[in-house]
Amino acid sequence: MGHFRRAVTGFTFVFALFFIFNGHVNAAENIPVKCNFEQMQGDNPDYQTMNCLLTETAQANNIPPEIVKAIAEGESGDWKHFDENGEVIITDDNGIGIMQITNKANYDEERLKNDILYNIQAGVELLDYMFERTDLPTINGGERDVIEHWYFAVMAYNGTKPVNSPIIQATGERNTNAYQEKIFNIIEDFNLVELNILPFTRDDFEYDSNSDDNIQFVTMNYDFDLPMTKSRHHFHKGYEVRATSSVNVRTRPTTDSPSKGMLGNGEVVNITGPFVYEEVKNRKNHFVWYPVKRNDGTTGYVASSYLKFNFNDVPAGHYAEEEIYYLYDRSILLGVGNGKFGLEQELTRWQAVLLLNRANHVSLENRPDPGFTDVPMDYQYYKDIAAAVDEGLFNGVSETEFNPNATLTRREMAVVLQRLYEFPDTSSKHPFTDVPSEKWYSDAINRLYHAGVTDGVTATTFAPLQNVTREQFAVFLVRSMNEEYRLR
């Protein structure tokens, strides 16, 4: 390899490359135009152009650009494809160019050597293949825009050999020299974002450190209750974002330009257009710049590293704000589109199913047909509903109907959360005059009330037939998931 030594060998890698390439790698036609790039033999593009080539190719393949740029950094050391003599960089183990592609399959080796964009596309498609492999572990369901979810795909890009085990078998310590750990460090250093350390254990992996055999993955599906890091390259015009720390608003997209003031930590601004690249062509920044507008009308540019998505219909200080973003950061709650959370919208039964399945990492595969006439197998959320019913989280409204579009009532919410989280019985009684003790939902309401999950709408009424809004359910769900929230 170039900067990092390649660990991968053998049939798996050869098959992967044959499957991907087999003569079908073609970079998107509009990328050279968008990046103002013309391939010149022996010449490395300036950093601005290389940032564009890497970013646009990553986005064309639905991969966080932070990952692709870090891999290119780790492989070439400096986003270089050619050496100082104008010769393509080829390492001792035959890694070619900026993405260090080892030619072991049926694709055009001369293009890998002489066409930078083709080389980048090859590396990106290989990474994409690794993400889709079914023999590698997944993290929290594997959302493609979450950087940490690509951990094992990044490992496999270099190889699933003992040298890349996340944990050192002999000591149980973190293997900071593993390829993917080094790549994630590059993401932090060059994109100026902080990633979560994923809490793997020695028991998750089996391998012989003296052998060249691949690691055996004992744990195939990880469910980490951690806030994860979504790519900072996916904001669109009209989105609201908030500053993650105090940061300058620049006159132009470069740190050389004058400041137009400081955004305070948590300050919300509006994205006014697509991101742009660092205007100083020979300055290497992995991040990009967004044009923003502040509430006072001030406009300027802010580095993507310091911005985080903000729902534009959730006002600052809203009672459910913290719980909404707790769920969003864990990819449990995704909003209703166009940058909106859906504040004050009533929650439907199918929406509640999706939230509970995601919150509890419920597998959707190999579930029996629940037999509902209004949830046929081609229904968009059939698998989610089938899994929730099979897990005992939800029942139909009858033996033959689920009624997915019906709104969830407060009494239904209480029963569903009690089924899932099994709050303890108590001899204490709730204060609600509208919840008779003999009703099918009364015990669940009593348990949730004394567990600190829900209050009444007044001191003495629960309103069991009242529909639940999306923000109310967010609060109930987070309190159910996390005792820390219930004790506040």
N, C-alpha and C positions, 0 to 999 in steps of 0.2 A: 504494500500500500504506500501512499505518499506520506502524509503527516502521521497517520495511525496505521499500524501494521494490520493487514487483513488476517482474520482468523478462520474465514470460511473456506472449506474445501469439500470436494466430493460430489456425489450424485445430486443431492438436494439443490445445491446452488446451480449446477448445470441445467437441471430440469427447469428450475425457476426462470433462468434467463432464456432458455429455449421457448418456454411458454409465453414469455412476455414479448421477446424481440422477434424471432422468426421472420425478420424482414419487414416488420410493421411499425417501426418507430418513425414517426413523422412529427416534428415539432409543429405546434399550432402556427398557421401561416401569418397571423397578425402580430405575433410577438416581435419579430425583427422590426416591423414598422413602428409598433408602439414604443420599442426601446431604442429606436434610431440606430439599429445595429446592422453593420455589414461585415461579414466574415473576411478578415484579412489574414492571410497565411503567416503564422509566426508571431502575430500581435495579440496581446491580451487586451480586452476592452478595459476602459477606465472603470473605477469602482461603481460609479453611478449606473453605467450600462450593465455591469455584471449584477448589481443588485436588482435591476429591472428584469434581466433574463431569468434569474433564479426565482424571483417573486412571481412573475407572470406564469412561468412554467408550473410552479407549485400550485398556484390558484387554479390553473386550467385542469389540474388533476385532483382538486379538492383536498389538498394537503396543506397544513399550516406552513406558510413560507418561512417562519422562524426555524423550522426543522431542516428544511432543504438548504437554507443559507448556512446553518451551522454545520451540516454534513460537508458541504463544499469547503467551508473553512477548515474543518478537521482533516479532510482528505488532501487538500492542496496546500494548506498552511497559510495561504494569502489570496484566495480566489484566483489562482493562476492556472492556466491551461498549458502555456508554453514557458519554457525556461528562458534565461537571459540571452541565449543564442538563437531563440526563435524555434527551438525544437519542442515537439510535444513532450510533456512530462510522462515518462514511462518508468515505473519502479521495477525493482528486482523481481517482484512477483507478478509482473506484467499488468499492473494497474495502469489504466490509460486516462490521462487528462484530469480535468478539474474534479470530476466525480469518481475517479479511480475505478473505472469499469474494467473488470477482468474479462477478456474476450474468450468465453467458453461456450458460445452458442452461435446460432445462425443469424448474425446481423453484420452490418457493414463496418468492418474494423477500420477501414480508411476514413470513413466519416467520423467514427469515434475519435480518431486522431486529429482530424483536420477541421471538423465542424463542431464548434463549442456548444452551440445550441442542441445539436443532436446528442452530444455527450451528456448534457444536463437532462434532456428529456429521457435518456436511457436510465440515468440514476434515479430520476423521479418515478418512472414507471416501475423500476425494480422495488423502490420503497413502497409504492402503492400495492404491489403484489405481496410484499411481506406483511402489510397491514391486513390483507384479506386472507392470509393463510389460516387454516383451521387447526393447524398443529402448534400454533403459538398461543400463549395465554392472552386473555383479554382483561382490560381494566374498566370496571364500572360500565360495561356494555359497549365500550369502544366508540364513543362519539368522535367523528373525524376532525372536528375543529378544536378539540381539546389536546393540548400539547402532550401532557403526561400519558394520555391514552396511546401514544405512539411508542412507548418505551420499548416494547419487545420487537416492534417492526424495525426500530433503529438498531437494536442489538443484532437482529438477523441480517441487516444490511452488511454488517461486518462478519457475522458468524455466531452460531449458537454453541461455541466451544467453551470448555471450562474457563478459559482466560477471561471470558465475558460474563461469567456468573455474577449476578448482582450481589451475592453474598460469598465471602470466602469460606469454604466448607470447613477448613481446619479450625478457624477462630470464631466464625459466626459474625465477623465484622463486615461492614460495607466494603465492597470492592470498588474503590474509587478509581482504579485503573481500567475498569471495564470500558469498552468502546462507548457504549450508550451513556455511561456516566460522564465521560469526557465531552460527548456531544451536548448533553444537557447543560454542562457547565459553560460551554460556548454560548448556548442560547441565553443563559443568564448574563454572561459577561458582555455580549455584543448587542443583545436586544434590551438589556437593562430591565429584565423581568425576573421575579423570584418564583421558582418552581417548587412544588412540594416534594419532599423526600418520601418516596413510596415505601411503606414499612414492610418490606419483604423479610422472611425469616429463612434460616438454614433449611428447615423442613420443606420449603417450597421447591427445592431443586436437588437433584441427585446427579453426581458425576464423579469420575475418577480423575483427579487433578494430574495424574501421570499418564493419562490416556488422551488420544485425539478424538475420542468419540464425542458426539454431541451431548449437550446437557439434556437430561430427562426432566421435563416439567411436571412436577407432582401436582401443583395447583394450577388449574387451567382458567379459572375465572376469579378475579379479585374484586372484592366489594369494599372499597375504601371510603369511609365517611370523612372525606377531605374536600375542601374547596379546590377545584382544579383551575388550570390556566387556559382560557380560550385564546385563540389567535387574536392579535391586535390589528390584523389586516383586513377585517371583515366589516368595518363600519361603512355605512352608506350615507349619502346626502339626506338630511332630515333626521338622522339618528341623534339622540342625546347621549352624551358620554360624560363621565365624571373623572376628575383628576385623582390619581392614586397618591399623589404627594404634591407639594408645592412645586410649580414648574413655570418657566417663562413662556409667555406667548410671544413668538418671534414675528418680525416684520416679513421675513422671507423664510423659505424652508432650509435654513441652515443656522447653526449656532453662531456664525459670524455676524448675523444680522442683529440690529438693535432689538431690545426687549420692549414690548408694548404693555408690560405689566406682568404680574405673577398670578397664576391661578392658585387659589387656596386648595388645600387637601380636601377632596370631596366636592369641589365646586363643579356644577353642571354647565356644560356648554353644548352648542349645537354644531353638528358637522354640516358644513356648507358645500361640500363637493368631494370628489374622489381624492384619495391620498396621492401625494407626489413624492418623488425621490429627492434625496440630498442634492442641492443645486451645485455644490462644489464637487466637480466630477471626480477628483482624485482623493476624496475623503471617504473612507470606508465606514459606513454606518449600516448595520443590519436592519435598523428600524426605518420607518417611513414617516412622512409628515402629513398631518391632516389640517386642512383649513377649517377654522372654527369661528364661532361668533358667541360672544359673552352676552349675558343679560343686559349689560349696559350699552350694547351695540358695538363694542370693540371687536375687531376682526384680526386674525393673524394665523400663525401656524404653531402647532404643538406636536412634539414627537409622539409617535404611536405608543411608545413604551410606557407613557405616563397616563394613558387613557383607558377607561374601562366602561363597558356597555352600561347604559342606564335606561330603564323603561321610561318613555316620555309621558306616560299617564300615571306615574306613581310620584306624587309630590314629596319633596324632602320633608322628613318628619312625620310621614304617614304612620299610623299605628302598626301597620303590617310591613313596613319597609324592610326591616331587618330580616324578617322571616322570608319575604319574597326573594331577597338576594341570597339568603342561605340556600334556598332550593335552586335558584338559578345557577349559582356557582358549582353546584353538584350535578348539573344537567338533569335535574328532576322536573323543573318547571321551565318551559321554553317560551312562554308568551304566546300571543295570538297573531303575531306578524306585524310588519311595518313599525317595529320598535315599540310595540304596545304590550303591556301585561294583560289588559282586559279588566281593568279595575271596575268593580261594581257589577260585572257581568255574573249572572248566576251560573253555577257549576253544573254541568251535565253529568250523567252517570258514566258516559264513556270517558269524559275528561278525568273524573275521579279514578277510574280504573287505570288510566295511563300514569297518573301521578303516583298511585300506590304501588303499581308494578315497578316503576323506576326507583322509587324510594327504597324498595325492598329487593331490588335486583332479581325480580322474578323472571325465570326463563320462559320464553314464549314457545319453545320448541316441543314437539311431540305431545301436544295436549289433546285430549278427546273432544270431539264436537259436543258442545253443551246442548245442541238441539233446539236453539231458539229460532223461531220462524222469522224474526226481525233482525237476526244476525247471521245471514248466510255466509258461506265460506269466502265469497268475494267482497264482503263488507270490509271497509278500510281498517277497522280495528278488531276484526274477528279474532286474530291471534291473541291480542291483549285481553279481550273479554273471556275467551276460552281459558287462558291461563289463570285469570283472576277467579273464575268460577271453580276451576279445578283445584286451586289452592284454598278454596273456601273463604275467600275474601268477600265475594259478592254472590248474591243469589239473583235469580230472575224475579220479575214482578209476578210471574206465574210459571208453571212448568214449561210453557212454550214461548214465553216472551221475556225479553230483557229490558225493552224500552230504553235504548241507549241515549236517546235525545231528551229524555225526561230530566228535569232538574233534581238535584239531590237535596233532600230536606235535612233539617238539623237532627231529626230523630234517626234517619238513615245514616247520616254521617257518624253519629255516636255508635251505632251498632257495628258499622264497618270498621271503625277504628278499634273498638273493643275486641272484635274478632281477631284483628291483626296483632294488636299490642298486648292484649290480655292483662289489663290493669287489675290490681288485686281487689278482692271483695272487701267490703267494709260494713261494719254494723251501724255506721253513721248514716243519717238520712239527708237527702238533698232538701233545699228550701223551696222547690218549685211546686206551686199549687196547680199548674197545668200539666203535670206529669204524674198521673195516678199510678199507684204501685203495681197494679195488675197488668199494665200494658207491656207488649213485647219488647219495647225499647227502654223501659224504665230502669232496669238494672244497669244497662250500658251507660245511660245518662248519669246515674248515680256514681258509677265507678269513674267515669271521665271527670266528673265534677270534683270528686275528692282526690283524684290524681293531679288536679291542676291543669287539665287540658282545656276545659271549657267553663265559662260562666254562663249565666242566664242573660237574657236581653234586658231584664231588670233584676232586682234583688230577689224577687219571688216568682218570676216567670221565665220559662225556658224557650217557649215558642217552638214546640217540636215540629209543627207543620210548616214553619217558615223555611224558604229556600236558602241554601248556602251560597254565598258569593265566592269568587275565586280567591280574594284576599283573606276572607274568613277561613277558608279551608287551608290556605297556606299556614296560617297561624296555628290551627288545630293540628295540622300534620307535623309541623316542626316541634311543637310541644310534645306530641306523641313520640317522635323519634328521639328527642333529646331532653333528658331530665333536667339539664342545666336551664333550659328555657322554661320548664314548668316551675322551677323554684324561684323565679324572679318575682 
